[in-house]
Amino acid sequence: MKNKKIKNLEKKELPPAMREFENAFQEFFNKKPKPKNDEEERKEQEEFYHWYNYIRKQSDTGKTPAEMYKEIYGEEPKNIFDEKKPSRFMNFEWDENYKEPDEMFYEADQLFLNGKYKEALALTDKILEILPDEEEALLLKAEILPAINKKKEAEEILEIVSKKYGKSSSWHFHRASLYFWHGNLSKALESIKEAMKKDQEDFDVLLSYAQYLYLTKDELYKKYLDKARKIDYKRVKNFEKKYWISQKEFVKGSFIPLAIENIIELLEENMKKEAKENIEIILKYSEELPKDILIMLLGLETEGYIVEEDYDTANKKIEFMLMKDSDNPHSYFYKSQILFKQDKLQDALDNINLCLEKSEKMIIPHPDFFLLKSMILKKLDDDEYLYYENKAKQLIEGLKDFQKKFKEED
């Protein structure tokens, strides 16, 4: 996350009363030295408020706020927080715990980096109460939200930022981060490359690009890491020590389950190319992945080749799956699918029978296993297809009931 200073609102965007107060503030403190302590600062603030309310004439009315108040309400000003009596008079209040938005932003950023996501979000929301459209605060919020499973809200914020401020390198940087924590490393790389096009010297972008390339086992990451070191060696060293994700952490952490969930979503939405790109990235870790995860990914990859009718590649993937685990029922299911599509019905039947035999150890066999057998038998004019067709329907309904119950309990 970039530790950028909060951008101030342009004076021309401020309402007249706020603009007048801002001008007065600049006039009073323009040549004053920075206070040495809180006591000095408090005294200066008291002097300023007295000068602003009772001495300085407002540029648009020629009267002090105290004079304006008395003229409007017929009494001396007392409480400017009385909503029934709006005015330009400003009461002096001293809050020992008060923080400027810049200070709050830095604190929120540090909370986020230390994994205290809820606290970081609460503080960011306080900044946005003061400055509702502040770009950096909105981007920080968009980065925090995915960490507490609010990815959709993060996407909505990024769309708002994009429309209001344009797609700067900062926007693409945050978009990449959002994709990454959604388990979509392919799109994260695509977004960070867009950020690189906008600004090739941006430290945070260079560091993120190096991280994503490293996680895809691309040796080019060294080039961008060295470039970041030349900009700020100490920050890179600190990042590597505290936040750099190693390939071991990548495999054993929460990213792989997220990636598989994302791949399944992409396939359901018929975004096959994007799903395939992500599968290829994760399969670079085929030697490090747990066997069940590897087989699942290989299965998803094989399904893609079957849909594309690239049966030669699909069969090679199936053989590799069987080499890794000869008892996995899905391998025989995919083999049977291909044979069925090629009208090799007896071979297809032999393989689906093997699939069902291997699936006996499963708690709930996949309904598609029975559905495929019913389709093969139907094409062979075997009335037994009705049994397997009904079995598939029962399993589908059972799964629906289970999912519904799970959602209700959740």
C-alpha positions in Angstrom: 0.0 0.0 0.0 1.4 3.4 -0.9 1.9 5.8 2.1 0.8 8.8 0.1 -0.3 12.0 1.8 -4.0 12.7 1.7 -4.9 15.1 -1.0 -6.6 18.4 0.2 -9.8 19.5 -1.4 -9.3 22.3 -3.9 -10.4 25.7 -2.4 -12.8 26.3 -5.3 -14.7 23.1 -4.3 -15.3 24.3 -0.7 -18.5 26.1 0.4 -18.1 29.9 1.0 -18.0 29.6 4.8 -15.3 26.8 4.7 -13.3 28.6 2.1 -13.4 31.8 4.3 -12.2 29.8 7.3 -9.4 28.1 5.2 -8.2 31.6 3.9 -8.2 32.9 7.5 -6.2 29.9 8.7 -3.6 30.5 6.0 -3.3 34.2 6.7 -2.9 33.7 10.5 -0.4 30.8 10.4 1.5 31.7 7.2 4.6 33.0 8.9 4.3 31.5 12.3 6.9 28.9 13.4 5.8 25.4 14.1 4.7 25.1 17.8 7.3 23.3 20.0 4.7 21.4 22.1 0.9 20.8 22.6 0.6 23.7 25.0 2.1 26.1 22.5 -0.2 24.7 19.8 -3.3 25.1 22.0 -2.4 28.7 22.8 -2.0 29.5 19.1 -5.3 27.9 18.2 -7.1 29.9 20.9 -5.6 33.1 19.5 -6.5 32.2 16.0 -10.2 31.4 16.8 -10.5 34.7 18.7 -8.9 36.6 15.8 -11.1 34.8 13.3 -14.4 35.3 15.2 -14.0 38.9 16.5 -11.3 40.7 14.5 -10.9 39.5 10.9 -13.6 40.8 8.5 -15.0 38.2 6.1 -14.0 39.1 2.6 -17.5 38.7 1.1 -19.5 40.5 3.8 -17.0 42.9 5.4 -18.1 41.8 8.9 -16.7 39.5 11.5 -18.5 36.1 12.2 -19.5 37.5 15.6 -21.0 40.6 14.0 -22.8 38.5 11.4 -24.2 36.2 14.1 -25.5 39.0 16.3 -27.1 40.8 13.2 -28.9 37.6 12.2 -30.0 36.3 15.6 -30.0 39.4 17.8 -27.7 37.9 20.5 -24.1 37.1 21.2 -22.8 33.8 19.7 -22.7 30.9 22.1 -23.0 27.4 20.5 -22.2 27.1 16.8 -23.2 23.4 17.0 -26.9 24.5 17.4 -28.2 23.2 14.1 -31.1 25.7 14.2 -28.6 28.6 14.1 -26.1 28.0 11.3 -23.4 30.6 11.2 -19.7 31.3 10.4 -18.8 31.7 14.1 -16.4 28.9 15.1 -16.1 27.8 18.7 -12.7 26.7 19.9 -12.5 23.1 21.1 -9.3 21.1 22.0 -9.4 17.4 21.6 -6.3 15.6 23.0 -7.0 12.6 20.8 -7.6 14.5 17.6 -5.7 13.3 14.5 -5.3 14.9 11.1 -6.5 12.7 8.2 -2.9 12.2 7.2 -2.1 10.7 10.6 -5.2 8.6 10.5 -4.3 7.3 7.0 -0.8 6.3 8.1 -2.2 4.5 11.2 -4.8 2.7 9.1 -2.2 1.6 6.6 0.0 0.2 9.4 -2.9 -1.6 10.9 -3.7 -3.2 7.6 -0.1 -4.2 7.0 -0.1 -5.9 10.4 -3.2 -7.9 9.7 -5.6 -5.8 11.9 -8.2 -5.5 9.1 -11.3 -4.5 11.1 -9.4 -1.7 13.0 -7.9 -0.5 9.7 -11.3 -0.4 8.1 -12.9 1.5 11.0 -10.2 4.1 10.8 -10.4 4.4 7.0 -14.2 5.0 7.3 -13.5 7.8 9.8 -11.2 9.5 7.2 -13.9 9.1 4.6 -16.4 10.8 6.9 -14.2 13.8 6.8 -13.2 13.5 3.2 -15.8 11.4 1.4 -14.2 11.2 -2.0 -10.5 11.1 -1.0 -8.8 8.8 -3.5 -6.1 7.3 -1.4 -8.5 6.5 1.5 -11.0 4.9 -1.0 -8.1 2.8 -2.4 -7.0 1.7 1.0 -10.5 0.7 1.9 -10.7 -1.3 -1.4 -7.5 -3.1 -0.4 -8.7 -3.9 3.2 -12.2 -5.2 2.2 -11.1 -8.4 0.4 -9.2 -9.4 3.6 -12.5 -9.6 5.4 -14.3 -11.4 2.5 -16.0 -8.3 1.1 -14.6 -8.5 -2.4 -17.7 -7.2 -4.1 -17.7 -4.0 -2.1 -14.0 -3.5 -2.9 -14.8 -3.9 -6.6 -17.6 -1.3 -6.3 -15.2 1.2 -4.7 -12.6 0.7 -7.4 -15.2 1.4 -10.0 -16.1 4.6 -8.3 -12.4 5.6 -8.1 -11.9 4.7 -11.8 -14.8 6.9 -12.9 -13.9 9.8 -10.6 -10.1 9.9 -11.0 -9.3 7.8 -14.1 -7.3 4.7 -14.3 -3.9 5.9 -12.9 -1.1 3.5 -12.0 -2.4 3.6 -8.5 -5.8 2.3 -9.6 -4.3 -0.6 -11.6 -2.0 -1.3 -8.6 -5.0 -1.7 -6.3 -7.0 -3.7 -8.9 -4.1 -6.1 -9.2 -4.1 -6.6 -5.4 -7.8 -7.2 -5.4 -7.5 -9.9 -8.2 -4.6 -11.5 -6.3 -6.6 -11.9 -3.0 -9.5 -13.2 -5.1 -7.2 -16.0 -6.2 -6.8 -14.7 -9.8 -3.1 -14.4 -10.4 -3.5 -14.2 -14.1 -5.6 -11.0 -13.9 -3.4 -9.6 -11.1 -0.4 -9.8 -13.5 -2.5 -8.2 -16.3 -3.5 -5.3 -14.0 0.0 -4.7 -12.6 1.4 -4.6 -16.2 -1.1 -1.9 -16.9 0.2 0.0 -13.9 3.7 -0.4 -15.2 2.7 1.2 -18.5 1.4 4.2 -16.6 4.5 4.6 -14.4 7.6 2.4 -14.7 9.4 4.1 -11.8 6.6 3.6 -9.2 8.2 1.8 -6.3 5.1 -0.1 -5.1 4.2 -1.2 -8.6 7.7 -2.5 -9.3 7.7 -4.4 -6.0 4.3 -5.9 -6.6 5.2 -6.9 -10.2 8.3 -8.6 -8.9 6.2 -10.5 -6.3 3.7 -11.7 -8.8 6.3 -12.8 -11.3 8.2 -14.6 -8.6 5.0 -16.5 -7.6 4.5 -17.5 -11.3 8.1 -18.9 -11.2 9.2 -16.3 -13.8 12.9 -15.5 -13.3 12.2 -12.0 -14.7 11.1 -11.0 -11.2 14.8 -10.4 -10.3 15.0 -7.5 -12.8 12.1 -5.6 -11.2 13.2 -6.3 -7.7 16.6 -4.9 -8.5 15.0 -1.8 -10.0 13.0 -1.3 -6.8 16.2 -1.7 -4.7 17.8 1.1 -6.6 14.9 3.4 -5.7 14.8 2.5 -2.0 17.0 -0.4 -0.8 15.9 -0.2 2.8 12.2 -0.4 2.0 12.8 -3.5 -0.2 14.8 -5.2 2.5 12.0 -4.4 5.0 9.3 -5.7 2.6 11.3 -8.9 1.9 11.6 -9.5 5.6 8.0 -8.8 6.6 5.7 -9.1 3.6 7.3 -11.0 0.8 5.3 -14.2 0.0 7.6 -17.1 -0.5 6.7 -19.9 -2.9 6.4 -22.3 0.0 3.9 -19.9 1.8 2.1 -19.5 -1.5 1.4 -23.3 -1.8 0.7 -23.9 1.9 -1.3 -20.8 2.7 -4.8 -19.8 1.7 -4.1 -18.8 -1.9 -4.4 -22.2 -3.6 -8.0 -22.9 -2.2 -8.9 -19.3 -3.3 -7.4 -20.0 -6.8 -9.4 -23.2 -7.2 -12.6 -21.5 -6.1 -11.8 -18.7 -8.7 -11.1 -21.2 -11.5 -14.4 -23.0 -10.9 -16.3 -19.7 -10.9 -14.5 -18.7 -14.2 -15.5 -22.1 -15.8 -19.1 -21.7 -14.6 -19.1 -18.2 -16.3 -17.6 -19.8 -19.4 -14.4 -17.7 -19.1 -12.4 -20.7 -20.2 -9.3 -18.8 -21.4 -8.8 -17.0 -18.1 -9.5 -20.2 -16.1 -6.9 -22.0 -18.2 -4.3 -19.3 -17.6 -4.8 -19.6 -13.8 -4.7 -23.4 -14.0 -1.4 -23.3 -15.9 0.1 -20.9 -13.2 -0.9 -23.2 -10.3 0.3 -26.3 -12.1 3.8 -24.9 -12.1 3.7 -26.1 -8.5 2.7 -29.7 -9.5 5.6 -31.2 -7.4 4.8 -29.2 -4.3 1.0 -29.5 -4.4 -0.9 -32.1 -2.3 -2.0 -35.0 -4.5 -5.7 -34.3 -4.1 -5.3 -30.7 -5.1 -3.1 -31.6 -8.1 -5.6 -34.2 -9.3 -8.4 -31.7 -9.0 -6.5 -29.1 -11.0 -5.5 -31.6 -13.7 -9.2 -32.6 -13.9 -10.3 -29.0 -14.4 -7.6 -28.6 -17.0 -8.7 -31.8 -18.7 -12.4 -30.7 -18.8 -11.3 -27.6 -20.7 -9.5 -29.7 -23.4 -12.6 -32.0 -23.7 -14.8 -29.0 -24.2 -12.4 -27.8 -26.9 -12.5 -31.3 -28.4 -8.7 -31.5 -28.1 -8.9 -35.2 -27.2 -5.2 -36.0 -27.7 -4.1 -33.4 -25.1 -6.9 -34.4 -22.8 -5.8 -38.1 -23.0 -2.2 -37.1 -22.2 -3.5 -35.3 -19.1 -5.6 -38.3 -18.1 -2.6 -40.6 -18.3 -0.6 -38.2 -16.1 -3.5 -38.2 -13.6 -3.6 -42.0 -13.5 0.2 -42.1 -13.0 -0.2 -39.8 -10.0 -3.3 -41.7 -8.7 -4.6 -44.8 -10.3 -7.6 -44.9 -7.9 -9.0 -41.5 -8.7 -12.5 -42.0 -10.3 -12.5 -38.7 -12.2 -9.7 -40.0 -14.5 -11.9 -42.9 -15.7 -14.9 -40.5 -16.0 -13.0 -38.2 -18.3 -11.7 -41.1 -20.3 -15.3 -42.4 -20.6 -16.5 -39.0 -21.7 -14.0 -38.9 -24.6 -14.8 -42.4 -25.7 -18.5 -41.7 -25.6 -18.1 -38.5 -27.8 -16.1 -40.7 -30.2 -18.9 -43.3 -30.3 -16.7 -46.0 -28.8 -19.6 -47.1 -26.5 -18.3 -50.4 -25.1 -14.9 -48.8 -24.1 -16.8 -45.9 -22.7 -19.0 -48.3 -20.6 -15.9 -50.2 -19.4 -14.3 -46.9 -18.2 -17.5 -45.5 -16.5 -17.9 -48.9 -14.7 -14.3 -48.5 -13.5 -15.1 -44.9 -12.4 -18.1 -46.1 -10.4 -16.1 -48.9 -8.8 -13.4 -46.4 -7.7 -16.1 -43.9 -6.5 -17.5 -46.4 -4.0 -15.1 -45.0 -1.4 -16.5 -41.5 -1.9 -19.1 -40.3 0.6 -21.3 -38.8 -2.2 -20.3 -39.9 -5.7 -20.7 -37.3 -8.4 -24.1 -37.4 -10.1 -22.4 -36.9 -13.5 -20.9 -40.4 -13.1 -24.3 -42.0 -13.1 -25.7 -39.6 -15.7 -22.9 -40.5 -18.1 -23.5 -44.3 -17.6 -27.3 -43.7 -18.3 -26.4 -41.9 -21.5 -24.1 -44.7 -22.7 -26.7 -47.4 -21.8 -29.4 -45.4 -23.5 -27.3 -45.2 -26.7 -26.7 -49.0 -26.4 -30.5 -49.6 -26.2 -30.2 -50.9 -22.7 -33.3 -50.1 -20.6 -31.1 -50.2 -17.4 -30.3 -46.6 -18.3 -33.4 -45.5 -16.4 -32.0 -46.7 -13.1 -28.8 -44.6 -13.5 -30.8 -41.7 -14.8 -33.0 -41.7 -11.7 -29.9 -42.3 -9.4 -28.3 -39.2 -10.9 -31.5 -37.1 -10.3 -31.7 -38.3 -6.7 -28.1 -37.3 -6.1 -28.6 -33.9 -7.7 -31.7 -33.2 -5.5 -29.8 -34.4 -2.4 -26.9 -32.1 -3.1 -29.3 -29.2 -3.6 -30.9 -29.9 -0.2 -27.5 -30.2 1.4 -26.3 -26.9 -0.1 -29.6 -25.1 1.0 -29.2 -26.4 4.5 -25.5 -25.4 4.6 -26.4 -21.8 3.5 -29.2 -21.6 6.1 -26.8 -22.7 8.9 -24.1 -20.3 7.7 
